[in-house]
Amino acid sequence: MKKIKAHLIGKTISSNSAEAFSLKKKSSFGESFSDKIIYSIYEAMFLLEKEKLEIYFGKNVLTKTELEKKLQKIEKRFSIKYPVFKDLREKGNVVKTALKFGADFRVYKKGTRPGIAHAKWIVFVDSETNKISWQDFSAKNRVAHSTKKNLLLAIVDEEGDVLYYEIKWIKP
């Protein structure tokens, strides 16, 4: 498969190539919108690293370093959230944003797809140096419970390694 040509315009990375539509159907990368596939910033970086995507900014193709700088301006927490996206995706999960839930990601376990099944986890990403209160923890747990998903806390250390904590409701 040849590289997908995408364009960064403002905060949006999109492509209208046949390859983009094919990859979406095969691997659930991107979202269909009109006649284009719109990529999350995390999907775009992941696909660029895997050499499946080249991203144009004007007439220039962006390097990984150039794209990373631009994405940091779009999302201040990009450097902490991307390692989680990458790790989950490399494990075969489909990872999508979860802005409407007030979370970082929603994750469909390996073998399931958005639109066909519900996400199994809702993910909140944090740094190992950050502390959260019991009220924050409780709020995250309530979001997961109300959306019928398991809570997955992704803790990223200073080297970019990720440790996960899965929280489930138990009925006594």
Backbone as a chain_set.jsonl record, in Angstrom:
{"seq": "MKKIKAHLIGKTISSNSAEAFSLKKKSSFGESFSDKIIYSIYEAMFLLEKEKLEIYFGKNVLTKTELEKKLQKIEKRFSIKYPVFKDLREKGNVVKTALKFGADFRVYKKGTRPGIAHAKWIVFVDSETNKISWQDFSAKNRVAHSTKKNLLLAIVDEEGDVLYYEIKWIKP", "coords": {"N": [[0.843, -1.18, 0.0], [0.591, 2.173, -0.894], [1.843, 5.255, 0.563], [-0.434, 7.239, 2.403], [-1.579, 10.387, 1.48], [-1.927, 13.195, 3.355], [-3.291, 16.259, 4.693], [-2.428, 18.965, 6.773], [-4.408, 21.333, 8.018], [-5.04, 24.121, 9.716], [-6.194, 22.895, 12.669], [-6.766, 20.424, 11.796], [-6.256, 17.236, 10.373], [-6.415, 15.645, 7.389], [-7.508, 13.457, 4.7], [-8.388, 12.685, 1.336], [-7.918, 10.468, -0.12], [-8.12, 7.284, -1.799], [-6.746, 5.299, -0.494], [-6.835, 6.131, 2.166], [-9.551, 5.793, 2.814], [-9.693, 3.043, 2.485], [-7.925, 2.131, 4.498], [-9.296, 3.016, 6.741], [-11.588, 1.413, 6.649], [-10.423, -1.095, 6.936], [-8.815, -0.946, 9.318], [-9.882, 0.887, 11.102], [-8.876, 3.541, 11.315], [-9.179, 6.98, 11.63], [-12.011, 9.157, 10.898], [-14.941, 9.219, 8.943], [-15.936, 11.978, 7.088], [-17.968, 13.78, 5.204], [-16.477, 13.87, 2.156], [-14.037, 13.0, 3.018], [-11.422, 11.598, 5.089], [-10.918, 12.163, 8.405], [-8.313, 12.525, 10.638], [-7.431, 11.862, 14.026], [-5.098, 13.698, 16.056], [-3.392, 11.931, 17.245], [-3.715, 9.532, 15.845], [-2.695, 10.401, 13.412], [0.044, 10.944, 14.004], [0.846, 8.367, 14.77], [0.407, 6.878, 12.399], [2.166, 8.224, 10.72], [4.616, 7.589, 11.935], [4.605, 4.852, 11.44], [5.034, 4.855, 8.808], [2.912, 4.985, 7.001], [1.595, 7.188, 6.326], [1.916, 10.431, 4.965], [2.292, 13.785, 5.757], [1.204, 16.845, 4.672], [1.987, 20.252, 4.977], [0.928, 22.982, 3.747], [2.847, 23.139, 0.909], [4.844, 21.539, 1.76], [6.213, 18.492, 3.031], [5.823, 17.213, 6.217], [8.258, 16.45, 8.719], [8.709, 13.98, 11.318], [9.52, 15.29, 13.669], [8.843, 17.969, 13.098], [6.054, 17.711, 12.83], [5.404, 16.849, 15.403], [5.998, 19.134, 16.947], [4.059, 20.913, 15.98], [1.739, 19.549, 16.76], [1.979, 19.617, 19.511], [1.373, 22.253, 19.966], [-1.293, 22.277, 19.311], [-2.406, 20.465, 21.141], [-1.672, 20.563, 24.38], [-1.072, 18.477, 26.131], [-0.098, 16.484, 24.532], [2.388, 15.069, 24.492], [2.246, 13.418, 26.707], [-0.078, 11.983, 26.332], [0.173, 10.706, 23.842], [2.046, 8.45, 24.056], [0.396, 6.592, 25.378], [-1.749, 6.221, 23.592], [-0.29, 5.102, 21.456], [0.795, 2.741, 22.632], [-1.538, 1.287, 23.33], [-2.694, 0.981, 20.784], [-0.72, -0.472, 19.446], [-1.026, -2.857, 20.73], [-3.17, -3.899, 19.507], [-5.669, -2.808, 19.916], [-8.444, -0.638, 19.137], [-8.307, 2.789, 19.231], [-9.904, 5.679, 20.169], [-10.78, 9.178, 20.388], [-12.217, 10.643, 23.366], [-13.666, 12.894, 23.954], [-16.337, 13.75, 24.236], [-17.08, 12.406, 26.476], [-15.597, 13.52, 28.392], [-13.149, 12.45, 28.834], [-9.874, 11.074, 28.027], [-9.408, 8.999, 26.076], [-11.338, 6.468, 24.354], [-11.537, 2.981, 24.273], [-11.582, 0.239, 22.165], [-11.584, -3.147, 22.455], [-9.282, -5.562, 21.1], [-10.3, -6.873, 18.016], [-12.823, -5.777, 17.984], [-14.91, -3.085, 16.76], [-15.521, 0.443, 16.343], [-18.898, 1.546, 16.132], [-19.862, -0.96, 15.609], [-19.507, -2.387, 17.926], [-19.5, -1.538, 21.443], [-17.159, 0.587, 23.151], [-14.795, -0.851, 25.386], [-13.283, 0.284, 27.406], [-12.833, 3.413, 29.091], [-10.484, 5.916, 29.037], [-8.287, 7.658, 31.124], [-5.543, 9.722, 31.135], [-2.501, 10.27, 32.839], [0.36, 11.802, 34.409], [3.035, 10.225, 36.188], [3.976, 11.817, 38.177], [1.96, 13.458, 38.94], [-0.71, 14.107, 41.195], [-3.92, 12.937, 42.115], [-7.053, 13.825, 43.541], [-9.343, 12.154, 45.822], [-11.875, 12.915, 45.107], [-11.584, 13.593, 42.394], [-10.842, 11.085, 41.41], [-13.163, 9.636, 42.012], [-14.993, 11.016, 40.379], [-14.025, 10.358, 37.819], [-14.455, 7.621, 37.875], [-17.246, 7.575, 38.042], [-17.933, 8.653, 35.543], [-17.034, 6.593, 33.864], [-18.682, 4.489, 34.773], [-21.268, 5.511, 34.21], [-21.209, 5.541, 31.467], [-21.094, 2.938, 30.887], [-18.647, 1.596, 30.747], [-15.402, 0.214, 31.473], [-13.127, 1.7, 33.73], [-9.996, 2.914, 32.862], [-7.009, 3.783, 34.031], [-4.256, 5.411, 32.857], [-0.972, 5.65, 33.489], [1.809, 7.56, 32.95], [5.28, 7.371, 32.908], [8.41, 9.206, 33.374], [10.061, 8.312, 31.342], [8.353, 7.661, 29.376], [7.084, 5.259, 29.543], [4.218, 3.188, 30.115], [1.839, 2.489, 32.608], [-0.971, 0.652, 33.516], [-4.079, 0.879, 35.233], [-6.913, -0.832, 35.873], [-10.207, -0.204, 36.692], [-13.082, -1.519, 38.086], [-16.581, -1.721, 38.703], [-18.006, -3.305, 41.489], [-20.57, -5.442, 42.475], [-21.852, -5.95, 45.61]], "CA": [[0.0, 0.0, 0.0], [1.387, 3.403, -0.916], [1.559, 6.171, 1.662], [-1.598, 8.114, 2.315], [-1.247, 11.802, 1.514], [-2.874, 13.951, 4.178], [-2.966, 17.686, 4.816], [-2.694, 19.643, 8.04], [-4.976, 22.666, 7.798], [-5.483, 24.539, 11.045], [-6.02, 21.821, 13.645], [-7.342, 19.226, 11.196], [-5.437, 16.429, 9.467], [-7.394, 14.884, 6.612], [-7.142, 12.934, 3.386], [-9.515, 12.195, 0.538], [-7.393, 9.415, -0.987], [-8.748, 5.957, -1.726], [-6.003, 4.539, 0.517], [-7.333, 6.548, 3.478], [-10.834, 5.115, 3.015], [-9.389, 1.619, 2.616], [-7.34, 1.903, 5.829], [-10.375, 3.196, 7.734], [-12.428, 0.214, 6.609], [-9.639, -2.24, 7.39], [-8.202, -0.826, 10.643], [-10.588, 1.912, 11.886], [-8.139, 4.791, 11.489], [-9.867, 8.147, 11.119], [-13.471, 9.244, 10.88], [-15.467, 9.713, 7.672], [-16.651, 13.245, 7.144], [-18.208, 14.205, 3.83], [-15.68, 13.081, 1.217], [-12.684, 12.922, 3.572], [-11.134, 10.914, 6.349], [-10.306, 13.087, 9.356], [-7.52, 11.787, 11.614], [-7.07, 12.514, 15.29], [-3.664, 14.016, 16.03], [-2.683, 10.728, 17.693], [-3.716, 8.62, 14.698], [-1.794, 10.953, 12.4], [1.427, 10.695, 14.416], [1.062, 6.921, 14.731], [0.515, 6.452, 10.998], [3.404, 8.796, 10.191], [5.705, 6.752, 12.457], [4.531, 3.538, 10.782], [5.292, 5.145, 7.384], [1.697, 4.764, 6.216], [1.006, 8.496, 6.097], [2.765, 11.617, 4.892], [1.429, 14.919, 6.061], [1.617, 18.09, 4.027], [1.621, 21.546, 5.551], [1.152, 23.748, 2.522], [3.475, 22.282, -0.111], [5.939, 20.803, 2.389], [5.933, 17.286, 3.797], [6.34, 17.388, 7.574], [9.006, 15.388, 9.372], [8.119, 13.608, 12.604], [9.826, 16.361, 14.626], [8.02, 19.141, 12.749], [4.659, 17.403, 13.175], [5.285, 16.803, 16.864], [5.962, 20.524, 17.424], [2.751, 21.47, 15.638], [0.716, 18.875, 17.554], [2.124, 20.12, 20.884], [0.667, 23.535, 20.015], [-2.721, 21.961, 19.241], [-2.77, 19.762, 22.379], [-0.557, 20.723, 25.328], [-0.777, 17.191, 26.773], [0.201, 15.502, 23.49], [3.552, 14.23, 24.817], [1.882, 12.423, 27.72], [-1.177, 11.159, 25.837], [0.548, 9.901, 22.681], [2.567, 7.111, 24.391], [-0.725, 5.719, 25.74], [-2.403, 5.871, 22.328], [0.6, 4.209, 20.698], [0.878, 1.454, 23.316], [-2.816, 0.583, 23.18], [-2.887, 0.639, 19.368], [0.221, -1.542, 19.099], [-1.553, -4.093, 21.327], [-4.278, -4.355, 18.67], [-6.922, -2.136, 20.251], [-8.811, 0.566, 18.397], [-8.313, 3.881, 20.199], [-10.556, 6.885, 19.666], [-10.888, 10.229, 21.396], [-13.408, 10.515, 24.216], [-13.965, 14.254, 24.407], [-17.734, 13.891, 24.653], [-17.207, 11.802, 27.798], [-14.716, 14.228, 29.316], [-11.985, 11.587, 29.064], [-8.855, 11.196, 26.985], [-9.648, 8.036, 24.997], [-12.172, 5.292, 24.54], [-10.761, 1.888, 23.679], [-12.294, -0.957, 21.716], [-10.598, -4.218, 22.551], [-8.888, -6.234, 19.866], [-11.353, -7.629, 17.351], [-14.075, -5.023, 17.926], [-14.796, -1.823, 16.019], [-16.538, 1.476, 16.607], [-20.088, 1.431, 15.291], [-20.33, -2.343, 15.646], [-19.525, -2.728, 19.35], [-19.188, -0.414, 22.333], [-15.823, 0.58, 23.731], [-14.723, -1.552, 26.67], [-12.661, 1.139, 28.412], [-12.677, 4.849, 28.964], [-9.12, 6.092, 29.532], [-7.779, 8.935, 31.607], [-4.087, 9.68, 31.118], [-1.863, 11.201, 33.768], [1.778, 11.633, 34.669], [3.288, 9.591, 37.479], [4.299, 12.848, 39.165], [0.742, 14.179, 39.293], [-1.564, 13.475, 42.199], [-5.331, 13.286, 41.979], [-7.803, 13.715, 44.79], [-10.383, 11.132, 45.816], [-13.015, 13.454, 44.373], [-11.274, 13.424, 40.97], [-10.914, 9.647, 41.137], [-14.58, 9.281, 42.044], [-15.622, 11.59, 39.18], [-13.607, 9.529, 36.676], [-15.149, 6.342, 38.03], [-18.659, 7.797, 37.708], [-18.02, 8.796, 34.084], [-16.918, 5.244, 33.296], [-19.881, 3.724, 35.119], [-22.444, 6.042, 33.515], [-21.081, 5.221, 30.043], [-21.042, 1.469, 30.826], [-17.304, 1.196, 30.358], [-14.469, 0.068, 32.581], [-12.187, 2.812, 33.85], [-8.593, 2.557, 32.69], [-6.102, 4.884, 34.331], [-2.965, 5.203, 32.197], [0.018, 6.472, 34.161], [3.004, 7.629, 32.105], [6.455, 7.812, 33.665], [9.251, 10.191, 32.686], [10.65, 7.691, 30.148], [7.28, 7.409, 28.416], [6.493, 3.934, 29.761], [2.841, 3.314, 30.579], [1.31, 1.512, 33.537], [-2.425, 0.76, 33.501], [-4.888, 0.412, 36.342], [-8.305, -0.99, 35.457], [-11.121, -0.129, 37.815], [-14.402, -2.039, 37.75], [-17.585, -1.689, 39.769], [-18.346, -4.626, 42.012], [-21.837, -5.481, 43.214], [-21.666, -6.844, 46.777]], "C": [[0.883, 1.237, 0.0], [0.956, 4.326, 0.212], [0.338, 7.027, 1.357], [-1.105, 9.551, 2.386], [-2.35, 12.535, 2.27], [-2.389, 15.391, 4.279], [-3.335, 18.178, 6.203], [-3.146, 21.053, 7.71], [-5.595, 23.098, 9.121], [-5.16, 23.452, 12.046], [-6.474, 20.474, 13.102], [-6.369, 18.558, 10.241], [-6.397, 15.519, 8.717], [-6.816, 14.427, 5.281], [-8.416, 12.523, 2.659], [-9.071, 11.081, -0.408], [-8.129, 8.096, -0.774], [-8.069, 5.116, -0.654], [-6.487, 4.88, 1.928], [-8.658, 5.846, 3.794], [-10.637, 3.61, 3.212], [-8.84, 1.298, 4.0], [-8.395, 2.074, 6.919], [-11.232, 1.943, 7.801], [-11.707, -0.987, 7.218], [-9.248, -2.143, 8.866], [-8.8, 0.264, 11.537], [-9.749, 3.14, 12.215], [-8.927, 5.921, 10.861], [-11.372, 8.034, 11.22], [-13.898, 9.792, 9.53], [-16.221, 11.007, 7.907], [-16.75, 13.767, 5.73], [-17.395, 13.308, 2.901], [-14.243, 12.903, 1.699], [-12.635, 11.976, 4.77], [-10.387, 11.929, 7.211], [-9.596, 12.243, 10.41], [-7.392, 12.575, 12.906], [-5.566, 12.792, 15.219], [-2.833, 12.793, 16.423], [-2.61, 9.698, 16.564], [-2.721, 9.096, 13.649], [-0.335, 10.683, 12.759], [1.76, 9.214, 14.324], [1.276, 6.442, 13.294], [1.758, 7.024, 10.33], [4.595, 7.958, 10.65], [5.749, 5.392, 11.783], [4.743, 3.65, 9.261], [4.114, 4.779, 6.481], [1.076, 6.086, 5.78], [2.111, 9.532, 5.917], [1.842, 12.817, 4.976], [2.028, 16.181, 5.466], [1.117, 19.277, 4.842], [1.95, 22.538, 4.449], [1.704, 22.795, 1.481], [4.561, 21.386, 0.464], [5.441, 19.577, 3.146], [6.598, 17.453, 5.166], [7.149, 16.18, 8.029], [8.299, 15.06, 10.681], [8.324, 14.727, 13.626], [8.981, 17.597, 14.359], [6.557, 18.916, 13.121], [4.47, 17.426, 14.683], [5.212, 18.215, 17.452], [4.596, 21.157, 17.159], [1.64, 20.852, 16.5], [0.778, 19.306, 19.021], [1.402, 21.459, 21.04], [-0.851, 23.323, 19.998], [-3.203, 21.366, 20.566], [-1.573, 19.78, 23.325], [-0.143, 19.41, 25.979], [-0.415, 16.093, 25.761], [1.314, 14.54, 23.914], [3.253, 13.193, 25.897], [0.783, 11.484, 27.204], [-0.754, 10.25, 24.682], [1.146, 8.539, 23.048], [1.473, 6.118, 24.764], [-1.448, 5.264, 24.482], [-1.577, 4.814, 21.587], [0.65, 2.814, 21.315], [-0.407, 0.646, 23.133], [-3.042, 0.133, 21.737], [-1.969, -0.5, 18.953], [-0.195, -2.885, 19.693], [-2.786, -4.591, 20.582], [-5.626, -3.738, 18.982], [-7.194, -0.988, 19.289], [-8.999, 1.662, 19.432], [-8.896, 5.123, 19.538], [-10.6, 7.934, 20.765], [-12.187, 10.047, 22.173], [-13.796, 11.877, 24.775], [-15.392, 14.388, 24.912], [-18.005, 13.258, 26.013], [-16.366, 12.54, 28.839], [-13.481, 13.424, 29.669], [-10.989, 11.773, 27.925], [-9.123, 10.272, 25.797], [-10.759, 7.077, 25.38], [-11.488, 4.186, 23.742], [-11.662, 0.699, 23.4], [-11.274, -2.085, 21.722], [-10.405, -4.9, 21.209], [-10.042, -7.06, 19.302], [-12.697, -6.921, 17.3], [-13.83, -3.678, 17.253], [-15.865, -0.838, 16.454], [-17.71, 1.317, 15.634], [-20.671, 0.03, 15.278], [-20.468, -2.803, 17.098], [-19.239, -1.463, 20.158], [-17.758, -0.546, 22.833], [-15.862, -0.129, 25.074], [-14.219, -0.616, 27.772], [-12.805, 2.613, 28.06], [-11.362, 5.146, 29.685], [-8.864, 7.535, 29.953], [-6.275, 8.789, 31.733], [-3.546, 10.695, 32.111], [-0.39, 10.848, 33.904], [1.964, 10.997, 36.03], [3.593, 10.616, 38.565], [3.072, 13.643, 39.618], [-0.051, 13.395, 40.338], [-2.999, 13.894, 41.944], [-6.021, 13.069, 43.32], [-8.797, 12.558, 44.68], [-11.605, 11.604, 45.054], [-12.799, 13.309, 42.862], [-11.381, 11.953, 40.565], [-12.368, 9.186, 41.062], [-15.302, 9.793, 40.795], [-15.278, 10.763, 37.941], [-14.338, 8.19, 36.696], [-16.626, 6.465, 37.664], [-18.86, 7.961, 36.204], [-17.974, 7.421, 33.435], [-18.19, 4.438, 33.553], [-21.1, 4.202, 34.325], [-22.402, 5.771, 32.012], [-20.961, 3.711, 29.801], [-19.717, 0.965, 30.269], [-16.47, 0.979, 31.611], [-13.52, 1.262, 32.558], [-10.769, 2.279, 33.714], [-7.773, 3.817, 32.955], [-4.756, 4.531, 33.715], [-1.972, 6.186, 32.806], [1.323, 6.389, 33.37], [4.169, 8.128, 32.949], [7.318, 8.736, 32.808], [9.938, 9.634, 31.447], [9.615, 7.405, 29.074], [6.692, 6.022, 28.514], [5.128, 4.112, 30.417], [2.482, 2.154, 31.499], [-0.197, 1.735, 33.61], [-3.027, 0.214, 34.791], [-6.321, 0.357, 35.834], [-9.185, -1.031, 36.693], [-12.499, -0.59, 37.343], [-15.301, -1.885, 38.958], [-17.869, -3.127, 40.182], [-19.679, -4.508, 42.769], [-21.664, -6.449, 44.37], [-22.758, -7.891, 46.852]], "O": [[1.815, 1.341, 0.798], [-0.145, 4.203, 0.749], [0.115, 7.469, 0.23], [-0.303, 9.894, 3.255], [-3.522, 12.506, 1.895], [-1.233, 15.698, 3.988], [-4.397, 17.859, 6.738], [-2.378, 21.864, 7.194], [-6.566, 22.499, 9.584], [-3.994, 23.118, 12.256], [-6.56, 19.496, 13.845], [-5.739, 19.213, 9.41], [-7.108, 14.718, 9.324], [-5.796, 14.928, 4.808], [-9.387, 12.077, 3.27], [-9.759, 10.781, -1.383], [-8.683, 7.838, 0.295], [-8.719, 4.315, 0.018], [-6.541, 4.003, 2.791], [-8.861, 5.364, 4.909], [-11.335, 2.985, 4.011], [-9.24, 0.307, 4.612], [-8.382, 1.349, 7.913], [-11.563, 1.468, 8.887], [-12.311, -1.793, 7.927], [-9.335, -3.133, 9.594], [-8.274, 0.531, 12.618], [-9.901, 3.719, 13.291], [-9.307, 5.842, 9.693], [-11.929, 6.993, 11.57], [-13.286, 10.731, 9.022], [-17.042, 11.108, 8.818], [-15.749, 14.149, 5.124], [-17.615, 12.097, 2.872], [-13.337, 12.681, 0.896], [-13.652, 11.617, 5.363], [-9.363, 12.479, 6.805], [-10.2, 11.352, 11.008], [-7.26, 13.799, 12.89], [-4.853, 12.191, 14.415], [-1.696, 12.645, 15.977], [-1.572, 9.07, 16.354], [-1.99, 8.295, 13.068], [0.439, 10.242, 11.91], [2.836, 8.846, 13.852], [2.212, 5.694, 13.012], [2.344, 6.377, 9.461], [5.482, 7.649, 9.855], [6.83, 4.839, 11.578], [4.643, 2.661, 8.534], [4.295, 4.326, 5.35], [0.15, 6.11, 4.969], [3.117, 9.511, 6.627], [0.776, 12.863, 4.362], [3.181, 16.535, 5.715], [-0.015, 19.296, 5.325], [3.111, 22.891, 4.244], [1.101, 21.76, 1.199], [5.138, 20.568, -0.252], [4.403, 19.61, 3.807], [7.778, 17.79, 5.26], [6.781, 15.036, 7.764], [7.393, 15.781, 11.101], [7.401, 15.071, 14.365], [8.459, 18.207, 15.292], [5.9, 19.808, 13.658], [3.48, 17.964, 15.18], [4.43, 18.454, 18.373], [4.048, 21.851, 18.015], [0.713, 21.547, 16.917], [-0.249, 19.355, 19.698], [0.881, 21.767, 22.112], [-1.599, 24.096, 20.598], [-4.276, 21.718, 21.056], [-0.58, 19.091, 23.093], [1.021, 19.244, 26.344], [-0.425, 14.909, 26.099], [1.195, 13.331, 23.718], [3.952, 12.183, 25.985], [0.725, 10.32, 27.601], [-1.267, 9.138, 24.556], [0.794, 7.545, 22.414], [1.606, 4.924, 24.493], [-1.731, 4.078, 24.313], [-2.094, 3.784, 21.154], [0.558, 1.816, 20.601], [-0.359, -0.543, 22.816], [-3.528, -0.973, 21.499], [-2.373, -1.389, 18.204], [0.234, -3.934, 19.215], [-3.386, -5.592, 20.975], [-6.63, -4.109, 18.373], [-6.268, -0.434, 18.697], [-9.751, 1.498, 20.393], [-8.435, 5.558, 18.483], [-10.471, 7.607, 21.945], [-13.124, 9.395, 21.713], [-14.205, 11.992, 25.93], [-15.635, 15.067, 25.91], [-19.032, 13.531, 26.634], [-16.419, 12.22, 30.026], [-12.836, 13.682, 30.685], [-11.232, 12.53, 26.985], [-9.072, 10.706, 24.647], [-11.08, 6.895, 26.554], [-10.932, 4.429, 22.671], [-12.396, 0.224, 24.266], [-10.23, -1.995, 21.077], [-11.249, -4.822, 20.316], [-10.674, -7.84, 20.014], [-13.621, -7.403, 16.645], [-12.699, -3.197, 17.183], [-16.958, -1.218, 16.873], [-17.521, 0.993, 14.462], [-21.849, -0.149, 14.968], [-21.411, -3.51, 17.454], [-18.793, -0.452, 19.616], [-17.216, -1.647, 22.926], [-16.84, -0.023, 25.814], [-14.659, -0.699, 28.918], [-12.887, 2.995, 26.892], [-11.147, 4.687, 30.806], [-9.181, 8.485, 29.238], [-5.784, 7.849, 32.358], [-4.046, 11.815, 32.222], [0.042, 9.747, 33.56], [1.149, 11.199, 36.93], [3.479, 10.31, 39.752], [3.148, 14.413, 40.576], [-0.048, 12.164, 40.343], [-3.274, 15.045, 41.604], [-5.61, 12.23, 44.121], [-9.059, 12.05, 43.589], [-12.298, 10.804, 44.426], [-13.723, 12.945, 42.135], [-11.936, 11.621, 39.517], [-12.75, 8.44, 40.16], [-16.127, 9.084, 40.221], [-16.146, 10.5, 37.108], [-14.78, 7.695, 35.66], [-17.192, 5.563, 37.047], [-19.841, 7.467, 35.65], [-18.78, 7.117, 32.556], [-18.709, 3.782, 32.65], [-21.874, 3.386, 33.826], [-23.443, 5.769, 31.355], [-20.755, 3.263, 28.673], [-19.666, 0.05, 29.447], [-16.792, 1.497, 32.68], [-13.161, 1.766, 31.493], [-10.392, 1.309, 34.372], [-7.838, 4.787, 32.2], [-4.184, 3.482, 34.012], [-2.112, 7.4, 32.658], [1.868, 5.308, 33.148], [4.076, 9.159, 33.615], [6.989, 9.011, 31.654], [10.359, 10.403, 30.583], [9.961, 6.955, 27.981], [5.885, 5.631, 27.67], [4.907, 5.057, 31.174], [2.78, 0.995, 31.209], [-0.652, 2.87, 33.75], [-2.553, -0.771, 35.356], [-6.878, 1.371, 35.414], [-8.936, -1.797, 37.623], [-13.015, -0.111, 36.333], [-14.839, -1.914, 40.099], [-17.959, -4.032, 39.352], [-19.878, -3.606, 43.583], [-21.368, -7.625, 44.161], [-22.758, -8.718, 47.764]]}, "num_chains": 1, "name": "protein.A"}
